[in-house]
Amino acid sequence: MDHRYDRLLLVAQASAGVAALAVMSLYPPAEGRILLVPMVDRDVNATARVALSAGATLLGAGPLRGSLVVVGSRARLAAQRRPWRMLMLAAPPAGCGSPSRQAAVA
């Protein structure tokens, strides 16, 4: 029996599991806190205009330059933004804003 093949298969499965968890943790919720990260224009005002035109509520600045944490609908935000110009990611409480401020919004 070839144990190198078994080890390689185990590493591949573990890597696929870690990648799946990473993608799921970054995928924005249908409704809730979303981190908007501009890819081209790092102007926070342009990011805010997109968020407000989609009916989202601004929570504050995100961890990256020009990014914002908003509360809104993923579908409405996706309809307002141009593809490849702005990323929408899940906004985890640990990385975006203070817990007391987020608890007041939620």
C-alpha positions in Angstrom: 0.0 0.0 0.0 1.3 3.4 -1.0 1.2 5.7 2.1 2.4 8.7 0.1 -0.8 8.7 -1.9 -2.9 8.4 1.2 -1.0 11.3 2.8 -1.4 13.4 -0.4 -5.1 12.7 -0.5 -5.5 13.7 3.2 -3.6 17.0 2.6 -5.8 17.7 -0.4 -9.0 17.1 1.5 -7.9 19.2 4.4 -6.9 22.0 2.1 -10.3 21.9 0.4 -12.0 22.0 3.8 -10.0 25.0 4.9 -10.6 26.8 1.6 -14.3 26.2 1.8 -14.4 27.6 5.4 -12.5 30.7 4.4 -14.9 31.4 1.5 -17.9 30.8 3.6 -16.6 33.2 6.3 -16.0 35.9 3.8 -19.3 35.5 1.9 -21.6 38.4 2.8 -25.0 37.7 4.4 -28.2 38.2 2.5 -29.1 40.9 5.1 -26.9 42.4 7.7 -23.4 43.8 8.2 -21.4 43.9 4.9 -17.9 45.3 4.4 -17.6 47.2 1.1 -14.1 47.4 -0.2 -13.5 49.5 -3.3 -10.9 48.0 -5.8 -10.3 50.9 -8.1 -11.2 54.2 -6.5 -10.3 54.3 -2.8 -12.6 57.3 -2.2 -14.8 56.6 0.8 -17.3 59.1 -0.5 -17.9 57.0 -3.7 -18.3 53.9 -1.5 -20.8 55.7 0.7 -22.8 56.9 -2.3 -23.1 53.3 -3.6 -24.2 52.1 -0.1 -26.7 54.9 0.4 -28.2 54.5 -3.1 -28.9 50.8 -2.2 -30.7 51.8 1.0 -27.9 50.6 3.3 -27.1 52.2 6.7 -23.5 53.3 7.2 -21.9 51.9 10.4 -18.4 53.3 10.0 -15.0 53.0 8.3 -13.7 49.5 7.4 -10.2 48.2 8.1 -9.0 49.1 4.6 -8.6 52.5 3.0 -11.9 53.6 1.4 -13.8 50.7 2.8 -17.1 51.0 4.8 -19.1 48.7 7.1 -22.8 49.0 6.2 -26.0 47.2 7.2 -28.1 46.4 4.2 -29.2 43.9 1.6 -26.6 42.0 -0.4 -28.9 41.9 -3.5 -29.6 45.7 -3.4 -25.9 46.5 -2.9 -24.9 44.1 -5.8 -27.4 45.8 -8.1 -25.8 49.3 -7.3 -22.2 48.4 -7.6 -20.2 47.7 -10.8 -18.6 44.3 -10.9 -14.8 44.2 -10.3 -14.9 47.8 -8.8 -16.1 46.9 -5.3 -15.9 43.7 -3.2 -18.7 42.8 -0.7 -17.5 40.7 2.2 -18.9 39.6 5.5 -18.0 42.1 8.2 -17.0 40.1 11.3 -17.5 41.9 14.6 -13.8 41.4 15.6 -12.4 43.2 12.5 -15.0 46.0 11.9 -16.2 48.5 14.4 -16.7 48.2 18.1 -19.0 45.6 19.7 -21.1 48.1 21.6 -21.8 50.1 18.4 -22.7 46.9 16.5 -24.9 45.6 19.2 -26.9 48.9 19.1 -27.5 48.4 15.3 -28.3 44.7 15.4 
